[in-house]
Amino acid sequence: MKLVLLGAVLVLAALTSVTAQGEEVAPKQTLKCEFGPLPKTYGETSWLVYTCDDGHSVLIVAVPGSPAAPFMFRFKAGNDGYVLQSQGSGDKEFTTAAFGDLKVMSVQDIEELISLTKAHVKQ
């Protein structure tokens, strides 16, 4: 389980370090996603949901050994709600199905995940 979390934190650092041409390079922001895991099912596949230490980002990681692994989604807070990001090389059939379930989540649904993961004790 710790390997999943460590991998997710490292990948999350890559997702958060975007540089626009002509701008100064900002230091990479590494989020720790340690609230959770909360087991959930999306696209008929098992996932582990974590909330990150910024209190707004939600990381959804494919359970090791699932056909969707290795793959992760991230809900990132934006100006108009949340942006859904994804990264990985899991079976596209399963990751696309999970994406279909996640992309229709409301801000309220995502905030509920944040509350649930913060209340869920690490196992």
Phi, psi and omega per residue, in radians:
M1 nan -0.664 -3.141
K2 -1.137 -0.604 3.106
L3 -1.119 -0.673 3.106
V4 -1.084 -0.809 -3.123
L5 -1.137 -0.779 3.137
L6 -1.075 -0.802 3.102
G7 -1.064 -0.705 -3.136
A8 -1.148 -0.695 3.132
V9 -1.139 -0.743 -3.137
L10 -1.147 -0.748 3.108
V11 -1.152 -0.673 3.130
L12 -1.079 -0.627 3.081
A13 -1.074 -0.689 3.109
A14 -1.160 -0.655 3.137
L15 -1.179 -0.495 -3.034
T16 -1.643 -0.032 -3.086
S17 -1.875 1.325 3.129
V18 -1.843 2.309 -3.127
T19 -2.110 2.250 3.069
A20 -1.489 2.567 -3.136
Q21 -1.070 2.354 3.097
G22 1.514 -0.047 3.117
E23 -1.801 2.711 3.050
E24 -1.138 2.569 3.115
V25 -1.367 2.104 3.105
A26 -1.447 2.650 3.080
P27 -1.076 2.514 3.133
K28 -1.115 2.392 3.118
Q29 -1.753 2.072 3.101
T30 -1.842 2.049 3.098
L31 -1.617 2.518 3.017
K32 -1.775 2.166 -3.103
C33 -1.940 1.444 -3.002
E34 -1.999 -0.055 3.076
F35 -1.471 2.034 -3.061
G36 2.223 -2.809 0.077
P37 -1.465 2.581 3.050
L38 -1.936 2.011 3.131
P39 -1.250 2.306 3.126
K40 -2.462 2.858 3.078
T41 -2.101 2.187 3.061
Y42 -2.311 2.324 -3.121
G43 1.049 0.577 -3.133
E44 1.042 0.475 3.108
T45 -2.254 2.593 -3.129
S46 -1.430 2.372 -3.131
W47 -2.365 2.753 3.047
L48 -1.990 2.242 -3.071
V49 -1.876 2.292 3.114
Y50 -2.224 2.630 2.945
T51 -1.902 2.461 -3.089
C52 -1.576 2.905 -3.042
D53 -1.216 -0.111 3.035
D54 -1.393 -0.149 3.096
G55 1.376 -0.023 -3.091
H56 -2.217 -0.466 -3.105
S57 -1.485 2.413 3.111
V58 -2.104 2.247 3.140
L59 -1.919 2.273 -3.129
I60 -2.148 1.968 -2.996
V61 -1.979 2.348 3.083
A62 -1.107 2.397 3.105
V63 -1.105 2.310 3.123
P64 -0.940 2.369 -3.134
G65 1.594 -0.203 3.113
S66 -1.352 2.751 3.124
P67 -1.140 -0.290 3.112
A68 -1.436 -0.286 -3.086
A69 -1.385 2.596 -0.124
P70 -1.454 2.258 -3.141
F71 -2.842 2.604 3.074
M72 -2.575 2.651 3.023
F73 -2.061 2.718 3.059
R74 -2.452 2.253 2.938
F75 -1.621 2.079 3.134
K76 -1.965 2.263 3.135
A77 -1.152 2.322 3.100
G78 -2.230 -3.052 -3.128
N79 -1.138 -0.593 -3.078
D80 -2.000 0.716 -3.126
G81 1.966 -2.345 -3.084
Y82 -2.112 2.576 3.050
V83 -1.878 2.326 3.120
L84 -1.695 2.103 3.108
Q85 -1.994 2.749 3.124
S86 -2.559 2.713 3.122
Q87 -2.816 2.464 3.061
G88 2.534 -3.105 -3.093
S89 -2.287 0.445 3.099
G90 -1.188 2.983 -3.129
D91 -1.013 2.127 -3.034
K92 -1.060 -0.561 3.116
E93 -1.010 -0.743 -3.073
F94 -1.425 -0.640 3.136
T95 -1.250 -0.606 3.100
T96 -1.176 -0.684 3.104
A97 -1.114 -0.740 3.112
A98 -1.143 -0.717 3.099
F99 -1.004 -0.705 3.119
G100 -1.045 -0.689 3.102
D101 -1.246 -0.683 -3.059
L102 -1.318 -0.653 -3.036
K103 -1.152 -0.320 -3.140
V104 -1.663 0.051 -3.138
M105 -1.229 2.423 3.113
S106 -1.492 2.944 3.056
V107 -1.003 -0.713 3.123
Q108 -1.092 -0.716 3.100
D109 -1.060 -0.769 -3.118
I110 -1.183 -0.725 3.105
E111 -1.134 -0.556 3.060
E112 -1.165 -0.707 3.068
L113 -1.040 -0.721 3.120
I114 -1.055 -0.799 3.115
S115 -1.091 -0.764 -3.112
L116 -1.149 -0.716 -3.130
T117 -1.204 -0.626 3.117
K118 -1.180 -0.498 3.122
A119 -1.494 -0.287 -3.082
H120 -1.496 2.124 -3.101
V121 -1.397 2.425 3.064
K122 -1.000 2.509 3.117
Q123 -1.916 nan nan
